Amino acid sequence: MHWKEILPSDQYIAYMNDRLHETDRDVLMLLYQPLIGAVACGIYMTLASELSRHPGKTAEKTHKSLMIFTGKHLDEIFQERKKLEAIGLLKVYRVKKAEEIVHYYELLPPLSPEAFFKDDLLSVFLYNRLGSKEQYLHLRNLFRIDRVEDEEKEEITRSFDQVFVSLHPSEMNGTHPDMLAAVTSAASLEGRNTDDSRYHLGEDSFDFSAMLAFLPAFVPKEPLQTKENQTAIKQLAFLYKLDPLEMSKVLQDAMVHSDDFDPDELRKHAKQRYRLHEADKPPRLGLRTQPPELRSLKTAPKTEEEKQIHYFETTSPLEYLEEQSNGAKVYPGDIEIIEQLLFEYKLPPGVVNVLLEYMFIQYDKKLSKALAYKIASHWRRANIRTVKEAMDFAKKEYSKLEERKKNQDAAGQKQPAQKSTKSTVRQEPLPKWMTDESWNTAKENEDEWLEAKKKVAQYREMLKNTRQEGE
């Protein structure tokens, strides 16, 4: 939640080591906006516009002013800010001064059109967002430069020595102390950073050492040690969801006829391996929250139940686990469980959140892989797709467990010598959405269902007796 990181009264200092040019604005609106949305782009342009009009290219304000300028709640600003960070348009720093926190926002200019379309992640995700080859090519052609090609043209550009005469060494070397200080100054100057690879994948996103261990002896390891090549490998592994073993096989195919590392060759073989499983479907990228078409709320939440639904729908499962851990790093095994629930069991993120909370309630904050997968299979067969459906289903399951527990307790009272070997469930206070009478009608529905089931059984027995009498 945003209040754990920023408050409206917190100050921010925005700065930029360069200025936006016309091409940058076109790239931001036409290429980045389909990936991160209009709100994130609007926040970026608001900060950039402030800096372009501010002497010294810094702007000091509070987040309250940013809320006023954008007309957005701080929670939404915080969520959209994370998109800017992830896509490589913003770096965020924080400094604690006395009793207040100051945030530093370093704005980074967009990639050049050529660098954007050469980037494996961004170009593929843009293609996926646009939804058609024609739309993608049209957008790319907007930035295309028609080069003048003529085989008969002869270059006649003058070289330096053809224009300038030879100078005396004293004219080339500035020996005056003031001149020496001026030409060797380390002061930062505005200008575009030549390194276009600003966004990065987390250190734990890919186990590079494990991949090297899987490589056979005949594959040279030295070309793979450079930062540039490691970045290319990690990007492709992330893009095409290749684990260290699979990536080692892709590297073998790419380097089988050469001792040199060729990123284009690696890219080709990675695409081939991906297409074996996914045909021609491009990889997708998204914030793993409940998709809009599966959300129950179309307006701002008002009741407590709607607020709880809104929380489950707008929070990713990883963020949910982080909050349950009070901001601590999530155990990698728990992340693996989330990935399986999302991709193998095909549960929507909001439903995964409800499943996790249901497990934490029943089993004292313990996350069991086998049990999570068993519940996920059950929910998947029940075709649970929305948060509301998941919450209602969880209430019903909880009522069944409570009824079963009461029956076991009653049986135990009749036979006090026997000891129950069943594991006890959590006795801590339950969340309001599971216990509030205004929400929880599962018990009544359960009684109606049992009564209906009993009547069906009686009707079947009557038909059976009638059939026997007729025979």
C-alpha positions as CSV (number, residue, x, y, z in Angstrom):
1,M,0.0,0.0,0.0
2,H,1.2,3.5,-0.8
3,W,1.1,4.8,2.8
4,K,4.0,2.4,3.6
5,E,6.2,4.3,1.2
6,I,4.9,7.8,0.6
7,L,2.5,10.2,2.1
8,P,0.9,13.4,0.6
9,S,3.1,15.6,2.8
10,D,6.4,13.8,1.8
11,Q,8.7,16.0,-0.3
12,Y,10.1,14.9,-3.6
13,I,13.0,16.4,-5.6
14,A,12.7,15.7,-9.4
15,Y,15.7,16.2,-11.7
16,M,16.9,15.2,-15.1
17,N,20.4,15.2,-16.7
18,D,19.0,15.9,-20.1
19,R,16.1,17.5,-21.8
20,L,13.3,15.9,-23.8
21,H,13.4,16.5,-27.6
22,E,10.5,16.2,-30.1
23,T,11.4,12.7,-31.0
24,D,11.5,11.7,-27.3
25,R,7.9,13.0,-26.9
26,D,6.8,11.0,-29.9
27,V,8.5,7.8,-28.7
28,L,6.9,8.3,-25.2
29,M,3.4,8.8,-26.6
30,L,3.4,6.3,-29.4
31,L,5.7,3.5,-28.1
32,Y,5.8,3.7,-24.3
33,Q,2.1,4.7,-23.8
34,P,0.7,1.4,-25.1
35,L,2.9,-0.5,-22.6
36,I,2.4,1.6,-19.4
37,G,-0.8,3.5,-20.1
38,A,-1.8,7.2,-20.3
39,V,-1.7,7.8,-16.5
40,A,1.9,6.8,-16.1
41,C,2.8,8.8,-19.2
42,G,0.9,11.8,-17.8
43,I,2.9,11.7,-14.5
44,Y,6.1,11.5,-16.4
45,M,5.2,14.4,-18.7
46,T,4.1,16.5,-15.6
47,L,7.5,16.1,-14.0
48,A,9.3,16.6,-17.2
49,S,7.4,19.8,-18.0
50,E,8.2,21.1,-14.5
51,L,11.9,20.5,-15.1
52,S,11.9,22.1,-18.5
53,R,10.6,25.4,-17.0
54,H,12.7,25.3,-13.8
55,P,16.2,26.8,-13.5
56,G,18.8,24.2,-12.7
57,K,16.6,21.4,-13.9
58,T,15.3,20.4,-10.4
59,A,11.9,20.7,-8.9
60,E,11.1,20.5,-5.2
61,K,7.5,19.9,-4.2
62,T,5.3,17.6,-2.1
63,H,3.3,14.7,-3.4
64,K,0.1,16.6,-2.5
65,S,1.0,19.0,-5.4
66,L,1.4,16.0,-7.7
67,M,-2.0,14.8,-6.7
68,I,-3.5,18.2,-7.5
69,F,-1.7,18.4,-10.9
70,T,-2.7,15.0,-12.1
71,G,-6.1,14.8,-10.3
72,K,-5.2,11.3,-9.1
73,H,-5.3,9.7,-5.7
74,L,-1.8,9.0,-4.1
75,D,-2.4,5.3,-4.3
76,E,-2.9,5.4,-8.0
77,I,0.1,7.7,-8.4
78,F,2.2,5.2,-6.5
79,Q,1.1,2.3,-8.7
80,E,1.7,4.2,-11.9
81,R,5.1,5.4,-10.6
82,K,6.2,1.7,-10.3
83,K,5.4,1.3,-14.0
84,L,7.8,4.2,-14.9
85,E,10.5,2.6,-12.7
86,A,10.1,-0.9,-14.3
87,I,10.1,0.4,-17.9
88,G,13.3,2.5,-17.3
89,L,11.9,6.0,-17.4
90,L,12.4,6.8,-13.7
91,K,14.9,6.1,-10.9
92,V,13.8,6.5,-7.3
93,Y,16.0,7.3,-4.3
94,R,15.0,8.0,-0.7
95,V,16.7,9.9,2.1
96,K,15.6,10.1,5.7
97,K,16.1,13.6,7.2
98,A,15.1,14.0,10.8
99,E,11.5,13.0,11.0
100,E,10.7,13.4,7.3
101,I,11.5,11.4,4.1
102,V,12.6,13.0,0.9
103,H,12.2,11.2,-2.4
104,Y,14.5,11.8,-5.3
105,Y,13.0,11.2,-8.8
106,E,15.6,11.0,-11.6
107,L,13.8,11.2,-14.9
108,L,15.4,9.3,-17.8
109,P,14.7,10.1,-21.4
110,P,13.0,7.4,-23.5
111,L,15.1,5.1,-25.7
112,S,15.7,6.2,-29.2
113,P,13.3,4.6,-31.8
114,E,16.1,2.3,-33.1
115,A,17.1,1.2,-29.6
116,F,13.4,0.6,-28.7
117,F,12.7,-1.7,-31.6
118,K,16.0,-3.5,-31.2
119,D,15.1,-4.3,-27.6
120,D,13.7,-7.8,-27.4
121,L,11.5,-7.2,-24.5
122,L,10.0,-3.9,-25.4
123,S,9.5,-4.6,-29.1
124,V,7.7,-7.9,-28.5
125,F,5.5,-6.5,-25.8
126,L,4.6,-3.5,-28.0
127,Y,3.6,-6.0,-30.8
128,N,1.5,-7.9,-28.4
129,R,-0.2,-4.7,-27.1
130,L,-1.0,-3.5,-30.6
131,G,-2.5,-6.8,-31.5
132,S,-1.7,-6.9,-35.3
133,K,1.3,-7.0,-37.5
134,E,-0.1,-4.1,-39.7
135,Q,-0.4,-1.8,-36.7
136,Y,3.1,-2.6,-35.5
137,L,4.7,-2.0,-38.9
138,H,2.7,1.2,-39.4
139,L,4.0,2.5,-36.0
140,R,7.6,1.4,-36.8
141,N,7.5,3.1,-40.2
142,L,6.6,6.4,-38.6
143,F,10.1,6.5,-37.3
144,R,11.8,5.1,-40.3
145,I,14.4,7.1,-42.2
146,D,14.6,6.7,-45.9
147,R,18.3,6.4,-46.7
148,V,19.7,7.6,-50.0
149,E,21.2,4.6,-51.7
150,D,23.3,5.1,-54.9
151,E,26.1,2.8,-55.8
152,E,27.7,5.4,-58.1
153,K,28.1,8.0,-55.4
154,E,31.7,8.8,-54.4
155,E,32.5,10.2,-50.9
156,I,34.5,13.4,-51.1
157,T,34.3,14.4,-47.4
158,R,37.4,16.4,-46.4
159,S,39.5,15.0,-43.5
160,F,40.9,17.2,-40.7
161,D,44.4,17.4,-42.2
162,Q,43.0,18.5,-45.6
163,V,41.3,21.5,-44.0
164,F,43.7,22.6,-41.2
165,V,47.4,23.1,-41.4
166,S,49.8,21.5,-39.0
167,L,50.0,23.1,-35.6
168,H,52.9,23.6,-33.2
169,P,52.6,21.3,-30.1
170,S,52.3,24.4,-27.9
171,E,49.1,25.3,-29.8
172,M,47.6,21.8,-29.2
173,N,48.4,21.5,-25.4
174,G,46.9,24.1,-23.1
175,T,49.5,24.7,-20.4
176,H,47.8,27.6,-18.6
177,P,46.5,26.5,-15.2
178,D,43.0,28.1,-15.9
179,M,42.8,26.3,-19.2
180,L,43.9,23.0,-17.8
181,A,41.2,23.3,-15.0
182,A,38.6,24.1,-17.6
183,V,39.2,21.3,-20.0
184,T,39.6,18.6,-17.2
185,S,36.5,19.6,-15.2
186,A,34.5,16.7,-14.0
187,A,31.3,18.7,-13.6
188,S,28.2,16.9,-14.9
189,L,26.9,18.2,-18.2
190,E,23.5,17.7,-19.9
191,G,23.4,15.3,-22.8
192,R,22.1,11.9,-23.7
193,N,23.6,8.9,-22.0
194,T,25.1,6.6,-24.7
195,D,24.1,3.5,-22.6
196,D,20.5,2.8,-23.7
197,S,20.0,-0.3,-21.5
198,R,18.7,1.5,-18.4
199,Y,15.9,-0.9,-17.2
200,H,17.2,-4.1,-15.6
201,L,16.0,-7.4,-14.4
202,G,16.4,-8.4,-10.7
203,E,19.5,-10.2,-9.6
204,D,17.3,-13.2,-8.7
205,S,15.4,-13.3,-12.0
206,F,17.8,-15.8,-13.5
207,D,20.4,-18.2,-12.0
208,F,23.4,-17.5,-14.3
209,S,25.7,-19.8,-12.4
210,A,23.4,-22.7,-12.7
211,M,23.2,-22.2,-16.4
212,L,27.0,-22.2,-16.7
213,A,27.1,-25.5,-14.7
214,F,24.7,-27.1,-17.2
215,L,26.9,-26.2,-20.2
216,P,29.2,-29.0,-21.5
217,A,33.0,-28.5,-21.5
218,F,33.2,-27.8,-25.2
219,V,31.2,-24.6,-24.9
220,P,33.5,-21.7,-24.1
221,K,32.5,-19.8,-21.0
222,E,34.7,-16.7,-21.5
223,P,32.5,-14.9,-24.0
224,L,29.5,-15.3,-21.6
225,Q,31.2,-13.4,-18.8
226,T,30.8,-9.9,-20.1
227,K,28.1,-7.7,-18.7
228,E,26.6,-7.0,-22.1
229,N,26.3,-10.7,-23.0
230,Q,24.9,-11.6,-19.6
231,T,22.2,-8.9,-20.0
232,A,21.2,-10.3,-23.4
233,I,21.0,-13.9,-22.0
234,K,18.9,-12.8,-19.0
235,Q,16.6,-10.7,-21.2
236,L,15.9,-13.7,-23.5
237,A,15.5,-16.1,-20.6
238,F,12.9,-13.7,-19.0
239,L,11.2,-13.0,-22.3
240,Y,10.8,-16.6,-23.4
241,K,10.5,-18.1,-19.8
242,L,13.6,-20.3,-20.1
243,D,15.1,-21.8,-17.0
244,P,18.9,-22.3,-16.7
245,L,18.8,-25.8,-18.1
246,E,16.7,-24.7,-21.2
247,M,18.9,-21.7,-21.7
248,S,22.0,-23.8,-21.6
249,K,20.6,-25.9,-24.5
250,V,19.8,-22.8,-26.4
251,L,23.4,-21.6,-26.0
252,Q,24.7,-24.9,-27.1
253,D,22.6,-24.7,-30.3
254,A,23.8,-21.1,-30.9
255,M,27.5,-21.8,-30.3
256,V,27.8,-25.3,-31.7
257,H,29.6,-24.0,-34.8
258,S,31.4,-21.1,-33.3
259,D,33.4,-20.2,-30.2
260,D,32.1,-16.6,-30.3
261,F,28.9,-15.4,-28.7
262,D,26.5,-14.0,-31.2
263,P,23.4,-12.3,-29.6
264,D,21.4,-12.5,-32.9
265,E,22.1,-16.2,-33.2
266,L,21.1,-16.8,-29.6
267,R,17.9,-14.8,-30.2
268,K,17.1,-16.9,-33.3
269,H,17.4,-20.2,-31.4
270,A,15.5,-18.9,-28.3
271,K,12.6,-18.0,-30.6
272,Q,12.7,-21.4,-32.3
273,R,12.5,-23.2,-28.9
274,Y,9.7,-20.9,-27.8
275,R,7.7,-21.5,-30.9
276,L,7.9,-25.3,-30.3
277,H,5.6,-24.8,-27.3
278,E,3.6,-21.6,-28.1
279,A,3.3,-21.6,-31.9
280,D,3.4,-17.9,-33.1
281,K,1.9,-16.3,-30.0
282,P,4.2,-13.5,-28.7
283,P,5.0,-13.4,-25.0
284,R,2.9,-11.2,-22.8
285,L,3.8,-8.8,-20.1
286,G,1.5,-7.4,-17.5
287,L,1.1,-6.4,-13.9
288,R,-0.1,-9.6,-12.4
289,T,-3.3,-8.2,-10.9
290,Q,-6.9,-9.2,-11.7
291,P,-7.7,-8.4,-15.4
292,P,-10.3,-5.7,-15.9
293,E,-12.8,-8.0,-17.6
294,L,-12.9,-10.2,-14.4
295,R,-13.2,-7.4,-11.9
296,S,-16.5,-7.1,-10.1
297,L,-16.3,-3.4,-9.2
298,K,-16.8,-0.8,-11.9
299,T,-17.1,2.2,-9.5
300,A,-15.2,3.3,-6.3
301,P,-15.7,0.9,-3.4
302,K,-18.1,2.0,-0.7
303,T,-18.9,-0.9,1.6
304,E,-16.4,-2.9,3.6
305,E,-16.9,-5.9,1.4
306,E,-16.3,-3.8,-1.8
307,K,-13.1,-2.4,-0.3
308,Q,-11.9,-5.9,0.4
309,I,-12.8,-7.0,-3.1
310,H,-11.0,-3.9,-4.5
311,Y,-7.9,-4.8,-2.5
312,F,-7.8,-8.3,-3.8
313,E,-8.4,-7.1,-7.4
314,T,-5.8,-4.4,-7.4
315,T,-3.0,-6.2,-5.5
316,S,-0.6,-8.7,-7.1
317,P,-0.1,-12.0,-5.2
318,L,3.6,-11.1,-4.7
319,E,2.6,-7.7,-3.1
320,Y,0.0,-9.5,-1.0
321,L,2.7,-11.9,0.4
322,E,5.1,-9.0,1.0
323,E,2.4,-7.3,3.1
324,Q,1.8,-10.5,5.0
325,S,5.6,-10.6,5.7
326,N,5.5,-6.9,6.8
327,G,7.6,-5.8,3.8
328,A,10.2,-8.5,4.2
329,K,11.6,-10.4,1.1
330,V,9.3,-13.2,0.0
331,Y,10.7,-16.8,0.3
332,P,11.6,-18.0,-3.3
333,G,9.6,-21.2,-2.6
334,D,6.5,-19.1,-2.0
335,I,7.1,-17.2,-5.2
336,E,7.3,-20.6,-7.1
337,I,3.9,-21.5,-5.6
338,I,2.4,-18.3,-6.9
339,E,3.8,-18.8,-10.4
340,Q,2.3,-22.3,-10.5
341,L,-1.1,-21.0,-9.3
342,L,-1.1,-18.3,-12.0
343,F,0.4,-20.2,-15.0
344,E,-0.1,-23.9,-14.4
345,Y,-3.5,-23.8,-12.7
346,K,-4.7,-20.7,-14.7
347,L,-6.2,-18.9,-11.7
348,P,-6.6,-15.1,-12.0
349,P,-4.4,-13.1,-9.7
350,G,-7.3,-11.8,-7.6
351,V,-8.5,-15.4,-7.0
352,V,-4.9,-16.4,-6.0
353,N,-5.0,-13.6,-3.4
354,V,-8.2,-15.0,-1.9
355,L,-6.8,-18.6,-2.0
356,L,-3.7,-17.4,-0.1
357,E,-5.7,-15.6,2.6
358,Y,-8.0,-18.6,3.0
359,M,-4.9,-20.9,3.5
360,F,-3.4,-18.4,6.0
361,I,-6.6,-18.3,8.0
362,Q,-7.0,-22.1,8.1
363,Y,-3.4,-23.1,8.6
364,D,-1.9,-20.3,10.8
365,K,0.0,-18.3,8.1
366,K,1.5,-21.5,6.6
367,L,1.7,-21.9,2.9
368,S,1.9,-25.6,1.9
369,K,2.7,-26.3,-1.8
370,A,0.7,-29.6,-2.0
371,L,-2.3,-28.1,-0.2
372,A,-2.2,-25.0,-2.3
373,Y,-2.2,-27.0,-5.5
374,K,-5.0,-29.3,-4.2
375,I,-7.2,-26.3,-3.4
376,A,-6.3,-24.7,-6.8
377,S,-7.4,-27.8,-8.6
378,H,-10.7,-27.7,-6.7
379,W,-11.3,-24.1,-7.5
380,R,-10.3,-24.5,-11.1
381,R,-12.9,-27.3,-11.5
382,A,-15.5,-25.1,-9.9
383,N,-14.6,-22.5,-12.6
384,I,-14.0,-19.7,-10.1
385,R,-12.8,-16.6,-12.1
386,T,-13.7,-13.5,-10.0
387,V,-12.8,-12.4,-6.5
388,K,-16.4,-12.3,-5.4
389,E,-16.9,-15.9,-6.5
390,A,-13.7,-16.9,-4.7
391,M,-14.7,-15.2,-1.5
392,D,-18.2,-16.8,-1.5
393,F,-16.7,-20.2,-2.2
394,A,-14.1,-19.8,0.6
395,K,-17.0,-18.9,3.0
396,K,-18.8,-22.0,2.0
397,E,-15.7,-24.2,2.5
398,Y,-15.1,-22.6,5.8
399,S,-18.7,-23.4,6.9
400,K,-18.2,-27.0,5.9
401,L,-15.0,-27.2,8.0
402,E,-16.7,-25.6,11.0
403,E,-19.6,-28.1,10.7
404,R,-17.3,-31.0,10.4
405,K,-15.3,-29.8,13.4
406,K,-18.5,-29.5,15.5
407,N,-19.5,-33.1,14.6
408,Q,-16.0,-34.3,15.5
409,D,-16.2,-32.4,18.9
410,A,-19.7,-33.9,19.5
411,A,-18.4,-37.4,18.8
412,G,-15.4,-36.8,21.0
413,Q,-17.6,-35.8,23.9
414,K,-19.4,-39.2,23.6
415,Q,-16.1,-41.1,23.5
416,P,-13.7,-39.1,25.8
417,A,-11.1,-41.9,25.8
418,Q,-10.4,-41.4,22.1
419,K,-7.9,-38.7,21.1
420,S,-8.4,-36.9,17.8
421,T,-5.4,-37.0,15.5
422,K,-6.8,-34.3,13.2
423,S,-4.7,-31.1,13.0
424,T,-6.4,-28.1,14.6
425,V,-7.2,-25.1,12.5
426,R,-6.4,-21.5,13.4
427,Q,-8.3,-20.0,16.3
428,E,-7.3,-16.3,15.7
429,P,-9.8,-13.7,14.7
430,L,-11.0,-14.2,11.1
431,P,-11.2,-11.4,8.6
432,K,-14.5,-9.5,8.5
433,W,-15.4,-10.7,5.0
434,M,-15.5,-14.3,6.2
435,T,-17.4,-13.7,9.5
436,D,-19.7,-10.7,9.1
437,E,-23.3,-11.8,9.0
438,S,-24.2,-9.2,6.4
439,W,-21.7,-10.9,4.1
440,N,-21.7,-14.5,5.1
441,T,-24.8,-16.2,3.8
442,A,-23.0,-19.4,3.0
443,K,-24.4,-21.3,6.0
444,E,-28.0,-20.6,5.0
445,N,-27.2,-21.6,1.4
446,E,-25.5,-24.7,2.6
447,D,-28.6,-25.8,4.6
448,E,-30.8,-25.2,1.6
449,W,-28.5,-27.2,-0.5
450,L,-28.5,-30.1,2.0
451,E,-32.3,-30.0,2.2
452,A,-32.6,-30.1,-1.6
453,K,-30.1,-32.9,-1.8
454,K,-32.2,-34.9,0.8
455,K,-35.4,-34.4,-1.2
456,V,-33.7,-35.6,-4.4
457,A,-32.5,-38.7,-2.6
458,Q,-36.1,-39.4,-1.4
459,Y,-37.5,-38.8,-4.9
460,R,-34.9,-41.3,-6.4
461,E,-35.8,-43.9,-3.8
462,M,-39.5,-43.5,-4.5
463,L,-38.9,-43.9,-8.3
464,K,-36.8,-47.0,-7.5
465,N,-39.6,-48.6,-5.4
466,T,-42.2,-47.7,-8.0
467,R,-40.1,-49.4,-10.8
468,Q,-39.7,-52.5,-8.7
469,E,-43.4,-52.7,-8.0
470,G,-44.1,-52.4,-11.7
471,E,-41.8,-55.3,-12.5
